[in-house]
């Protein structure tokens, strides 16, 4: 069992502001692009997560869970978990989003909405994740209402 999987059993994730994969890959996620981080990064401490919503994806292969860091409610957290072993496939932390509290599945895309209007959009298990911040709220609202 990886350290990431062991920590997730206690609902803890790395405090890295971005996407951390179970295989060790790290990604920065922005509105128009997602980029793998190649240089060594300090991943931060572990954050306790309070889950606010969850949805099963793709016929029971995955479950997406979202919520907030218990230590700082303004930090949003999204976890994609394998339903085979309940280990995280990846975790996403955003200190710009506030808690994520709603999940919308729209075709092959998953939209995770925050209380501040931020939206994490991705295709599972991980294709082209995007973080739309409240400054792009019109885009996020349009995506959510056109389901």
C-alpha positions in Angstrom: 0.0 0.0 0.0 1.3 3.4 -0.9 1.7 6.2 1.6 -1.0 8.1 -0.3 -3.4 5.1 0.0 -2.7 4.6 3.7 -3.3 8.3 4.4 -6.5 8.3 2.4 -7.9 5.5 4.7 -7.9 8.3 7.3 -9.3 10.8 4.8 -6.0 12.7 4.5 -4.5 14.1 1.3 -1.3 16.0 0.4 -1.6 19.8 0.8 -0.2 20.4 -2.7 -2.1 23.1 -4.6 -2.7 21.0 -7.7 -3.2 17.4 -8.7 -1.2 14.5 -7.2 -1.5 11.1 -8.7 -1.0 7.8 -6.9 1.9 7.0 -9.3 3.8 10.1 -8.1 3.0 12.4 -11.0 2.1 16.0 -10.1 0.2 18.4 -12.2 -0.5 22.1 -12.1 -4.1 22.7 -13.2 -5.2 26.1 -14.6 -8.2 27.4 -16.6 -6.8 26.7 -20.1 -4.1 24.0 -19.5 -2.8 21.2 -17.3 0.9 20.6 -17.0 2.9 17.9 -15.5 5.5 19.2 -13.0 8.9 17.7 -13.8 11.0 19.3 -11.1 11.0 18.2 -7.5 8.2 19.9 -5.6 7.5 20.2 -1.9 4.1 18.5 -1.5 3.2 20.2 1.7 1.7 18.6 4.8 -1.2 16.2 5.0 -4.7 17.7 5.2 -7.8 16.1 6.8 -10.7 16.1 4.4 -14.4 16.5 5.1 -16.4 14.9 2.3 -19.5 17.0 1.2 -20.6 15.0 -1.9 -19.7 11.9 -3.9 -20.8 10.2 -7.1 -20.1 6.9 -8.7 -18.6 7.1 -12.2 -18.5 4.9 -15.2 -20.5 1.9 -14.1 -18.8 1.4 -10.8 -15.1 1.8 -11.7 -14.5 5.0 -9.8 -16.1 7.3 -7.3 -15.4 11.0 -7.2 -15.5 12.6 -3.7 -15.3 16.3 -3.0 -15.2 18.6 0.0 -12.9 20.7 2.0 -9.8 20.6 4.1 -11.0 20.4 7.8 -8.2 22.7 8.9 -9.1 25.5 6.4 -12.6 25.5 5.0 -11.5 27.8 2.2 -9.4 24.9 0.7 -11.4 22.7 -1.8 -10.5 19.0 -2.3 -11.5 16.5 -4.9 -10.5 12.8 -4.9 -10.9 10.2 -7.6 -11.0 6.8 -5.9 -10.9 3.4 -7.4 -13.9 1.3 -6.4 -11.9 -1.9 -6.7 -9.6 -1.2 -3.8 -10.8 2.3 -2.5 -7.3 3.8 -3.1 -7.1 7.3 -4.5 -6.2 7.5 -8.2 -5.4 11.1 -7.7 -6.2 14.0 -5.3 -6.7 17.6 -6.2 -6.4 20.5 -3.8 -7.2 24.2 -4.5 -6.6 27.1 -2.1 -8.5 29.3 -4.5 -11.8 27.5 -4.7 -13.5 27.2 -1.3 -15.1 23.8 -0.6 -16.3 21.7 -3.5 -19.8 20.6 -2.7 -21.6 19.5 -5.9 -20.8 16.9 -8.7 -22.4 17.0 -12.1 -21.7 14.2 -14.7 -22.2 15.5 -18.2 -21.4 12.8 -20.8 -17.7 11.9 -20.4 -17.0 15.0 -18.3 -17.2 15.5 -14.6 -17.9 18.9 -13.2 -17.1 19.5 -9.5 -18.6 22.8 -8.3 -17.4 24.9 -5.3 -19.3 27.2 -3.0 -17.4 30.2 -4.5 -18.3 29.3 -8.1 -15.1 27.6 -9.1 -15.4 24.4 -11.2 -13.0 21.6 -11.6 -13.7 19.9 -14.9 -12.1 16.6 -15.8 -12.6 13.3 -17.7 -11.9 10.2 -15.6 -9.7 8.7 -14.8 -7.7 11.8 -15.8 -8.0 13.6 -19.1 -7.5 17.4 -19.4 -8.5 18.6 -16.0 -9.3 22.3 -15.9 -10.0 24.7 -12.9 -12.4 27.5 -13.8 -12.3 30.1 -11.1 -15.1 32.6 -10.1 -13.7 35.1 -12.6 -14.9 32.7 -15.3 -18.2 32.1 -13.4 -20.3 32.7 -16.5 -18.6 29.8 -18.3 -19.0 27.6 -15.2 -22.7 28.5 -14.8 -23.3 27.9 -18.5 -21.6 24.5 -18.3 -23.7 23.5 -15.3 -27.0 24.6 -16.7 -26.5 22.9 -20.1 -26.5 19.4 -18.7 
